[in-house]
Amino acid sequence: MNENLEIRTADLSDMKAIMEIEYACFDPGVIESKEVFESRIRQFPEGFLFALDNVGRRGIAYLSSERWERQGDRRYDFSLDQQIGKKHSPTGPVFYISSMGVLPNYRRRGIGQEMFGRSLQLAQSLGCTEAILIVGETWIHAHPIYVKQGFTELYRIEDFFTPESKPAYDAIVMWRRL
């Protein structure tokens, strides 16, 4: 791990930085709300990681997750900006990585890979048996992180992401056994 990087559990005092990362990483229409991130921190704090650049003491990345109950066909009901309380189950065996962002100037340094690996270690320590996520088909930097961690494509959700002033694009649902 990079010695200039600190990864820890997020808390509500990190919200300003988390929202700055969210706005830097995603287009309007895809951005999730502050209230959704606050609910994720409150209900599953250990599942919300936050990375700081130790040189500038600046928040540079986050990863949020939830635990869900298993769906036999793995056809989960995904939606953007959804409150964690709608599906989160404290003992659920499915670890859902709900959002991840790394500031553009900090990409391609292994930060996303490090955070992602830590979240999967957490999932295993909690007894989760599988992990699931969605990734936009246009997110060329994120997709390789997931593949490298052993995720495979299950199916696509047509026109899931609807950014303002841009064409809609598909979500790729990815899964792996833990």
N, C-alpha and C positions, 0 to 999 in steps of 0.2 A: 504494500500500500504506500501511496505517496505520503511522505512525512509532513507535507504542507497541507494535508487534508484531514479534517476531523469529521467523522460520521457519528451521529448520535440520534437519539429519539427526539422528534420535534415536540415543541410545546407551543402554546398559544402566543407567546411573545415572538415567535418566528413568523407569524402570519404575514407581516408586511413583506418580508423577503420571499416567502413562499408565493405570494401573489405576484411579485415582480418576476420571479422565475416563470410562473404560469403564463403571464402576459408576453414574456420574451420567447417562449417556446411554442405557443399555440395561437392560431388565428381567432379573431372574434367569431363567435358562433360555435367554437369548439372549446373555448375557455370555460373552466368550471368556476363556480362561485366561492367566495370566501366562506360563506356559511357551510358549504359542503365540506371544505377542508377542515374547518373548525369542528364539525361533527365527527369527522374521521379521527382527529386528534383526541377528542373527548372519549369516544367509544372504543377505540382500539389504538391507544397511544403507542404501544410497543410495535405496531405495524406501520408507523409513520416515521420514516427515516429522513434526516436532514443533514446535508453536508455543508461544511464551512471551509473556506480557504483560510488557513491559519495565518497566512502572511497579511492579508487585508482584513481578516475577520469578517468576511462577507459570506452570506448565504449563497451557495452556487448550485445546489441541486436538492431535490426531494424525491421520495418514493412513498406512496401511500398504498395500503392494502386492506383487505377485509377477509373474513372467513365466512364461507357460504356452506349451505347444505348441498349434498351431491344431487345432481340431476342425472338419471340413468342414461339419457341420450346426449348429455352434455350440451343441450340446447338451452343455454341460460338466457335470461331476459336482461340484456345489457341496455343501459341508457346513460347518457351524459348527465352530469350535474345531479346525480341521484344521491339523496341522503343515505348515509351508511345504515341507518336503522331499518331501512326497508328490507334488507336482505342479510345483514351481518348476523352471524350466529356464533357466540363465543366459543362453542365447541365444534363448529363445522369443520369437516375434513378437507374442504376445498379452499385453497389459499388463492384469493383473487387479487392480483396486482392491479389496482384501480387507476393509478396515474403515476407517471414519472416524468420529471423534467430536469434537464441540465442546461445551464446558461450556455448560449452558443459559443462564447469565447472560451469555455472550459471543456468543450466536447473533444473527443478523440484523445483523451488522456487516461482512459480507463475508469473514470469516476462512475459512469452509469453501470459498467460491468461490476465494479466493486459493490455498489449499493444493491444491485440486483442479486449478486451472490449472497450478500448478507441477509437479504430478505428471504431467500430460499432456505438458508440455514435456520432462520427464525421459524419458518413454516415447519420444517422438519422437527425442530425442538418442541414445537407445540403439538406435534402428532398429526399434522396435516398429511394426507396421502397423495394429493395431487395439487397442481397449480394451474391457473388459467389466467389469461389476459386477452386484451384486444389491442391491436396496433393498426394504425392507419396505413393503407397500402402505399401512401406517398412518403411515409416516415423512414427514409432510407438509412438514417443513422441508428434508429432504434431496433429495427428488424434483425440485424446481425447479432445484436446483444442477446436477443431471445433465442435465436437459433444456436448460438454458441453455448448457451446454457441448457440445451437439450429440448427446447420447445419445438413442436411440430404444428403445422396448420391443420385445424379441424374443419373449418368452413369459413365462409365470408358472409358478412351482412351488407347487402347492397345499399349504397348511398347512406351509410350510417352517419358519417361526419358531414356536416353541412356548414362549412365556413361562410361567413358573409362575403359577398362579392367574388366568390370563387365557385367552381363546380363542386358538387358533392363527390365524395369518394368512399370506397368500401372500407369496412373494418375487417381485419383478419383475426379470427378467433384462434388463439394458440394454446396448447395444452402440453403438460408433461406430468409423468408420475414422479412422486418424490420418494 
